[in-house]
């Protein structure tokens, strides 16, 4: 940051005399450059600095302290929202209106006292306008105790109420990813993939335009649970494309504007890393602290108007700083949820079903050894003679992925995935170039040949002959006399009759009930439909 002398060089002589007057000084110099040197030398003395601070109003002193403890500079938009603007006016208007005598804000008061200046500095989001304290003046303020406390976490520890109901982190994301990859590979119609998981697998290179990449899928599924989870977490941390803001379910982002999700993610990760590991931390307090100290953490130049974001629930556009909690605050909460999703943080709520109110960052050692990720526990496969297969989520994900491609899927139960071998599922697998013999070899290998003989026989029979039996729903017309069937065949409804089951029973083509009933009525016979 510039020092006091170089800051004063930007001002005219009239402005410098205003600053001197507020400090109780009188300048001898009649040229701006010389006056800047004279004034800066006079102000850089601990005693007048201390005396001047004692006469500052409380709100002005608070603004100065906030700026000093933020390292001496803050993005101007954030500072001005909290401590007010500085009126822009030329030298003539300034000298007539004398704004330093009746400042409209704490920021304007600090400006005319010389404690505050504005300038553009390079930042992660490009050149940004900042409020700053001249560097040498900031060193004197540190003697007054106005020193930035580096590394101190934002917010506060969670209260007992906030952390009452704990929600431990898991590695279920690995099982969900396995299921998603199998679903995409099977090409299930009507399937709506989870957007967040799809985005994560895409950024990890496992998916490309929604299509599983064979080698990447193989490597991911065959990796240990710890390594697979680490792969996803590292892909997320370094991703340039995973955009948390556009994945928040409660928000819809429209338009061509762009943000910088990786810059935002790195910033939030730094804040989270300052929080003690394995200590419960309040989410509401953390969000409030970010809003207070770094409100523009994801907004270039504090722009709250050009991003078109609306609320999913009612379509209300959320433009302006007034909606910070619904957009920027929601992003911080979503970021914490993502840490939990990736096994990096536990969550807690006041009680079951309530919104989460606390989080706890897990240490790396704890994450690797947690009993929630028992990489040494293999799980089991159970198979029944009627073709029902139960696979533990702790069993090889690569094997479950392969088995699932041959089967109908049933609802999972607890830590088990349930599948059913059917003629239809085998036919679907065959369309993808898979053979029933491959499933049998897979089951034999991973159950130590404990496949029920009936299922072995069924798979071999299907491999050789395909489907040998079918169950079919039929519409059947039953009459009291064979003559009725014969007469009906000769009528215009005859084309709707199918296979003769007996002299008094015949099938009806689907959807033709009303046609057959009408034909019977014309023959003088009233029929009824039995449900």
For each residue, the residues with C-beta under 8 A, 3 or more apart:
1: 72 73 119 121 132 133 134 135 138
2: 6 7 117 119 132 134 135
3: 6 7 40 134 135 136 137
4: 7 8 40 43 44 114 134 135 136 137
5: 8 9 36 37 40
6: 2 3 9 10 134
7: 2 3 4 10 114 117 134
8: 4 5 11 16 19 35 36 39 40 114
9: 5 6 32 33 36
10: 6 7 117
11: 8 15 16 19 32 36
12: 15 16 32 91
13: 16 17 30 31 32 35
14: 17 18 91 94 95
15: 11 12 18 19 91 94
16: 8 11 12 13 19 20 27 32 35 36 39
17: 13 14 20 21 27 35
18: 14 15 21 22 94 100 112
19: 8 11 15 16 22 23 39 112 113 114
20: 16 17 23 25 26 27 39 42
21: 17 18 24 25 26
22: 18 19 52 100 112 113 114
23: 19 20 42 43 48 52 113 114
24: 21 48
25: 20 21 39 42
26: 20 21
27: 16 17 20 35 38 39
28: 38
29: 34 35 37 38
30: 13 34 35
31: 13 34 35
32: 9 11 12 13 16 35 36
33: 9 36 37
34: 29 30 31 37 38
35: 8 13 16 17 27 29 30 31 32 38 39
36: 5 8 9 11 16 32 33 39 40
37: 5 29 33 34 40 41
38: 27 28 29 34 35 41 42
39: 8 16 19 20 25 27 35 36 42 43 114
40: 3 4 5 8 36 37 43 44
41: 37 38 44
42: 20 23 25 38 39 45 48
43: 4 23 39 40 48 49 114 137
44: 4 40 41 49 136 137 140
45: 42 48 49 140
46: 49 50 140 143
47: 50 51
48: 23 24 42 43 45 51 52
49: 43 44 45 46 52 53 137 140 141 144
50: 46 47 53 54 144
51: 47 48 54 55
52: 22 23 48 49 55 56 113
53: 49 50 56 61 64 144
54: 50 51
55: 51 52
56: 52 53 60 61 64 109 113
57: 60 61 106 109
58: 61 62
59: 62 63 83 106
60: 56 57 63 64 106 109 110 113
61: 53 56 57 58 64 65
62: 58 59 65 66 106
63: 59 60 66 67 79 82 83 106 107 110 116
64: 53 56 60 61 67 68 110 115 116 133 141 146
65: 61 62 68 69 146
66: 62 63 69 70 74 82 83
67: 63 64 70 72 73 74 79 110 116 131 132 133
68: 64 65 72 133 138 141 142 146 147 148
69: 65 66 146 147 148 149
70: 66 67 73 74 148 293
71: 148
72: 1 67 68 132 133 135 138 148
73: 1 67 70 121 130 131 132 133
74: 66 67 70 78 79 130 131
75: 78 79 123 128 129 130 131 296 301 302
76: 79 80 118 128 129 130 131 302
77: 80 81 129 296 299 301 302
78: 74 75 81 82 294 295 296 302
79: 63 67 74 75 76 82 83 107 131
80: 76 77 83 84 85 107 131
81: 77 78 295 302 321
82: 63 66 78 79 292
83: 59 63 66 79 80 105 106 107 110
84: 80 104 105 106 107 108
85: 80 104 105 107 108
86: 105 107 108 111 118
87: 99 104 108
88:
89: 93 94 97 99
90: 93 94
91: 12 14 15 94 95
92: 95 96
93: 89 90 96 97
94: 14 15 18 89 90 91 97 98 99
95: 14 91 92 98
96: 92 93
97: 89 93 94
98: 94 95 101 102
99: 87 89 94 102 103 104 108 112
100: 18 22 103 108 109 112
101: 98
102: 98 99
103: 99 100 106 108 109 112
104: 84 85 87 99 108
105: 83 84 85 86 108 109
106: 57 59 60 62 63 83 84 103 109 110
107: 63 79 80 83 84 85 86 110 111 116 131
108: 84 85 86 87 99 100 103 104 105 111 112
109: 56 57 60 100 103 105 106 112 113
110: 60 63 64 67 83 106 107 113 115 116
111: 86 107 108 114 115 116 117
112: 18 19 22 99 100 103 108 109
113: 19 22 23 52 56 60 109 110 116
114: 4 7 8 19 22 23 39 43 111 134 137
115: 64 110 111 133 137
116: 63 64 67 107 110 111 113 131 132 133
117: 2 7 10 111 131 132 133 134
118: 76 86 129 130 131 132
119: 1 2 129 130 132
120: 127 128 129 130
121: 1 73 127 128 130 132
122: 126 127 128
123: 75 126 127 128
124: 260 263 267
125: 128 260 263 300 301
126: 122 123 300
127: 120 121 122 123
128: 75 76 120 121 122 123 125 300 301
129: 75 76 77 118 119 120 301
130: 73 74 75 76 118 119 120 121
131: 67 73 74 75 76 79 80 107 116 117 118
132: 1 2 67 72 73 116 117 118 119 121
133: 1 64 67 68 72 73 115 116 117 137 138 141
134: 1 2 3 4 6 7 114 117 137 138
135: 1 2 3 4 72 138 139
136: 3 4 44 139 140
137: 3 4 43 44 49 114 115 133 134 140 141
138: 1 68 72 133 134 135 141 142
139: 135 136 142 143
140: 44 45 46 49 136 137 143 144
141: 49 64 68 133 137 138 144 146 147
142: 68 138 139 145 146 147
143: 46 139 140
144: 49 50 53 140 141
145: 142
146: 64 65 68 69 141 142
147: 68 69 141 142
148: 68 69 70 71 72
149: 69 152
150:
151: 274
152: 149 274
153: 271 274 275 276 281
154: 271 274 286 289 290 293
155: 275 281 282 285 286 287 288 289
156: 281 282 285
157: 279 280 281 282
158: 162 163 280 281 282 283 348 357 358
159: 162 163 282
160: 163 164
161: 164 350 357
162: 158 159 280 282 283 284 348 349 350 357 358
163: 158 159 160 166 280 348 357 358 360
164: 160 161 348 349 350 351
165: 348 349 350 351 352 354
166: 163 346 347 348
167: 340 346 347 348 349 356
168: 346 372
169: 340 343 344 345 346 347 362 367 370 372
170: 173 343 372 373
171: 174 175 225 229 343 372 373
172: 175 176 393
173: 170 176 177 197 229 232 341 342 343
174: 171 177 178 225 228 229 232 397
175: 171 172 178 179 393 397 417
176: 172 173 179 180 194 197
177: 173 174 180 181 197 200 201 206 220 232
178: 174 175 181 182 221 397 400 401
179: 175 176 182 183 404 417
180: 176 177 183 184 193 194 197 198 201
181: 177 178 184 185 201 206 207 212 217 221 401
182: 178 179 185 186 400 401 404 405
183: 179 180 186 188 191 193
184: 180 181 187 191 193 207 210 211 212
185: 181 182 212 401 405 432
186: 182 183 404 405 428 432
187: 184
188: 183 191
189:
190:
191: 183 184 188
192:
193: 180 183 184 197 198 210
194: 176 180 197 198
195: 198 199 247
196: 199 200 247 338 341
197: 173 176 177 180 193 194 200 201
198: 180 193 194 195 201 202 207 210
199: 195 196 202 203 241 242 243 247
200: 177 196 197 203 204 232 235 236 242
201: 177 180 181 197 198 204 206 207
202: 198 199 205 206 207 208 210 241
203: 199 200 235 236 239 241 242
204: 200 201 216 220 231 232 235
205: 202 208 213 216 235
206: 177 181 201 202 212 213 216 217 220
207: 181 184 198 201 202 210 211 212 213
208: 202 205 211 213
209:
210: 184 193 198 202 207
211: 184 207 208
212: 181 184 185 206 207 216 217
213: 205 206 207 208 216 217
214: 217 218
215: 218 219
216: 204 205 206 212 213 219 220
217: 181 206 212 213 214 220 221 401
218: 214 215 221 222 398
219: 215 216 222 223
220: 177 204 206 216 217 223 228 231
221: 178 181 217 218 228 396 397 398 401
222: 218 219 396 398
223: 219 220 227 228 231
224: 227 228 375
225: 171 174 228 229 373 374 375
226: 229 230 368 373 375
227: 223 224 230 231
228: 174 220 221 223 224 225 231 232 397
229: 171 173 174 225 226 232 233 342 343 373
230: 226 227 233 234
231: 204 220 223 227 228 234 235
232: 173 174 177 200 204 228 229 235 236 342
233: 229 230 236 237 342 343 344
234: 230 231 237 238
235: 200 203 204 205 231 232 238 239 242
236: 200 203 232 233 239 242 265 338 342
237: 233 234 265 269
238: 234 235 262
239: 203 235 236 242 261 262 265
240: 261 262
241: 199 202 203 261
242: 199 200 203 235 236 239 247 261 265
243: 199 246 247 259 261
244: 247 248 261 264 265 331 334 335 338
245: 248 251 253 259 261 264 298 309 327 331
246: 243 251 253
247: 195 196 199 242 243 244 334
248: 244 245 251 330 331 334
249: 312
250: 311 312 313 326 330
251: 245 246 248 309 310 311 312 318 326 327 330
252: 309 310 311 312
253: 245 246 307 308 309
254: 308 309 310
255: 307 308
256:
257: 306 307 308
258:
259: 243 245 264 298 307
260: 124 125 263 264 298 300
261: 239 240 241 242 243 244 245 264 265
262: 238 239 240 265 266
263: 124 125 260 266 267 298
264: 244 245 259 260 261 267 268 297 298 331
265: 236 237 239 242 244 261 262 268 269 335
266: 262 263 269 270
267: 124 263 264 270 271 294 297 298
268: 264 265 271 272 297 332 335
269: 237 265 266 272 273
270: 266 267 273 274
271: 153 154 267 268 274 275 286 290 294
272: 268 269 275 336 339 361
273: 269 270 361
274: 151 152 153 154 270 271
275: 153 155 271 272 279 281 286 361
276: 153 279
277: 361 362 363
278: 360 361 362 363 366
279: 157 275 276 360 361
280: 157 158 162 163 348 358 359 360
281: 153 155 156 157 158 275 285 286 358 359 360 361
282: 155 156 157 158 159 162 285 286 357 358
283: 158 162 286 287 333 336 356 357 358 359
284: 162 287 288 357
285: 155 156 281 282 288 289
286: 154 155 271 275 281 282 283 289 290 332
287: 155 283 284 290 291 325 329 332 333
288: 155 284 285 291 292
289: 154 155 285 286 292 293
290: 154 271 286 287 293 294 295 297 332
291: 287 288 294 295 324 325 328 329
292: 82 288 289 295
293: 70 154 289 290
294: 78 267 271 290 291 297
295: 78 81 290 291 292 299 302 321 324 328
296: 75 77 78 299 301 302
297: 264 267 268 290 294 328
298: 245 259 260 263 264 267 328 331
299: 77 295 296 302 303 304 307 328
300: 125 126 128 260 303
301: 75 77 125 128 129 296
302: 75 76 77 78 81 295 296 299
303: 299 300 306 307
304: 299 307 319 320 321 323 324
305: 319 320
306: 257 303
307: 253 255 257 259 299 303 304 319
308: 253 254 255 257 317 319
309: 245 251 252 253 254 317 318 319 327
310: 251 252 254 315 316 317 318
311: 250 251 252 314 315 316 317 318 326
312: 249 250 251 252
313: 250
314: 311
315: 310 311
316: 310 311
317: 308 309 310 311
318: 251 309 310 311 323 326 327
319: 304 305 307 308 309 323
320: 304 305 323
321: 81 295 304 324
322:
323: 304 318 319 320 326 327
324: 291 295 304 321 327 328 329
325: 287 291 328 329 330
326: 250 251 311 318 323 329 330
327: 245 251 309 318 323 324 330 331
328: 291 295 297 298 299 324 325 331 332
329: 287 291 324 325 326 332 333
330: 248 250 251 325 326 327 333 334
331: 244 245 248 264 298 327 328 334 335
332: 268 286 287 290 328 329 335 336
333: 283 287 329 330 336 337 356
334: 244 247 248 330 331 337 338
335: 244 265 268 331 332 338 339
336: 272 283 332 333 339 340 345 347 356 359
337: 333 334 340 341 347 356
338: 196 236 244 334 335 341 342
339: 272 335 336 342 344 345 359 361
340: 167 169 336 337 343 344 345 346 347 359
341: 173 196 337 338
342: 173 229 232 233 236 338 339
343: 169 170 171 173 229 233 340 362 367 370 372 373
344: 169 233 339 340 361 362 367
345: 169 336 339 340 359 360 361 362
346: 166 167 168 169 340 359 360 362
347: 166 167 169 336 337 340 356 358 359 360
348: 158 162 163 164 165 166 167 280 356 357 358 359 360
349: 162 164 165 167 352 353 354 355 356 357 358
350: 161 162 164 165 354 357
351: 164 165 354
352: 165 349
353: 349
354: 165 349 350 351 357
355: 349
356: 167 283 333 336 337 347 348 349 359
357: 158 161 162 163 282 283 284 348 349 350 354
358: 158 162 163 280 281 282 283 347 348 349
359: 280 281 283 336 339 340 345 346 347 348 356
360: 163 278 279 280 281 345 346 347 348
361: 272 273 275 277 278 279 281 339 344 345
362: 169 277 278 343 344 345 346 366 367 370
363: 277 278 366 367
364: 367 368
365: 368 369
366: 278 362 363 369 370
367: 169 343 344 362 363 364 370 373
368: 226 364 365 373
369: 365 366
370: 169 343 362 366 367 373
371: 374
372: 168 169 170 171 343
373: 170 171 225 226 229 343 367 368 370
374: 225 371 377 394
375: 224 225 226
376:
377: 374 394
378: 392 394 395 396
379: 391 392 393 394 395 415
380: 392 395
381: 389 390 391 392 395 399 403 443 446 447
382: 389 390
383: 387 388 389 390 443 447 450 451 452 455
384: 387 388 389 452 455
385: 452 453 454 455
386: 454 455
387: 383 384 420 421 422 455 458
388: 383 384 418 419 420 421
389: 381 382 383 384 403 407 418 419 420 421 443
390: 381 382 383 416 417 418 419
391: 379 381 395 399 400 403 416 417 419
392: 378 379 380 381 395 415 416 417
393: 172 175 379 400 412 415 416 417
394: 374 377 378 379 415
395: 378 379 380 381 391 392 399 400 446
396: 221 222 378 399 400 446
397: 174 175 178 221 228 400 401
398: 218 221 222 401 402
399: 381 391 395 396 402 403 442 446
400: 178 182 391 393 395 396 397 403 404 417
401: 178 181 182 185 217 221 397 398 404 405
402: 398 399 405 406 442
403: 381 389 391 399 400 406 407 419 439 442 443
404: 179 182 186 400 401 407 409 417 419
405: 182 185 186 401 402 429 432 434
406: 402 403 419 421 425 426 429 434 436 438 439
407: 389 403 404 419 420 421 422 425
408: 419 420 421 422 424 425
409: 404 417 418 419
410: 418 419 420
411: 418
412: 393 416 417 418
413: 416 418
414:
415: 379 392 393 394
416: 390 391 392 393 412 413
417: 175 179 390 391 392 393 400 404 409 412
418: 388 389 390 409 410 411 412 413
419: 388 389 390 391 403 404 406 407 408 409 410
420: 387 388 389 407 408 410 425
421: 387 388 389 406 407 408 425 426 439 455 458 459
422: 387 407 408 425 426
423: 426 427 462 466 467
424: 408 427 428
425: 406 407 408 420 421 422 428 429
426: 406 421 422 423 429 430 436 439 459 462
427: 423 424 430 431 466 467
428: 186 424 425 431 432
429: 405 406 425 426 432 434 435 436 439
430: 426 427 433 434 435 436
431: 427 428
432: 185 186 405 428 429
433: 430
434: 405 406 429 430 438 439
435: 429 430 438 439 463
436: 406 426 429 430 439 440 459 460 462 463
437: 440 441 459 460 463
438: 406 434 435 441 442
439: 403 406 421 426 429 434 435 436 442 443 459
440: 436 437 443 444 451 456 459 460
441: 437 438 444 445
442: 399 402 403 438 439 445 446
443: 381 383 389 403 439 440 446 447 451 455
444: 440 441 447 449 451
445: 441 442
446: 381 395 396 399 442 443
447: 381 383 443 444 450 451
448:
449: 444
450: 383 447
451: 383 440 443 444 447 455 456
452: 383 384 385 455 456
453: 385 456 457
454: 385 386 457 458
455: 383 384 385 386 387 421 443 451 452 458 459
456: 440 451 452 453 459 460
457: 453 454 460 461
458: 387 421 454 455 461 462
459: 421 426 436 437 439 440 455 456 462 463
460: 436 437 440 456 457 463 464
461: 457 458 464 465 468
462: 423 426 436 458 459 465 466 467 468
463: 435 436 437 459 460
464: 460 461
465: 461 462 468
466: 423 427 462
467: 423 427 462 470
468: 461 462 465
469:
470: 467
471:
472:
473:
474: 498 507
475: 507 508 509 510 512 513
476: 501 505 506 507 508
477: 485 488 497 505 506 507 508 516 527
478: 504 505
479: 482 484 485 504 505
480: 484 504
481: 484 504
482: 479 485 486 503 504
483: 486 487
484: 479 480 481 487 488 504 520 523 525
485: 477 479 482 488 489 497 500 503 504 506
486: 482 483 489 490
487: 483 484 490 491 523
488: 477 484 485 491 493 494 497 516 519 520 523
489: 485 486 494 497
490: 486 487 494
491: 487 488 494 519 522 523
492: 495 519
493: 488 496 497 512 515 516 518 519 520
494: 488 489 490 491 497
495: 492
496: 493 508 509 512 515 516
497: 477 485 488 489 493 494 506 507 508 509 516
498: 474 506 507 508 509
499: 506 507
500: 485 503 505 506
501: 476 505 506 507
502: 505
503: 482 485 500
504: 478 479 480 481 482 484 485
505: 476 477 478 479 500 501 502
506: 476 477 485 497 498 499 500 501
507: 474 475 476 477 497 498 499 501
508: 475 476 477 496 497 498 512 513 516
509: 475 496 497 498 512
510: 475
511:
512: 475 493 496 508 509 515 516
513: 475 508 516 517 529
514: 517 518
515: 493 496 512 518 519
516: 477 488 493 496 497 508 512 513 519 520 527
517: 513 514 520 521 527 529
518: 493 514 515 521 522
519: 488 491 492 493 515 516 522 523
520: 484 488 493 516 517 523 525 526 527
521: 517 518 524 525 526 527
522: 491 518 519
523: 484 487 488 491 519 520
524: 521
525: 484 520 521
526: 520 521
527: 477 516 517 520 521
528:
529: 513 517
530:
531:
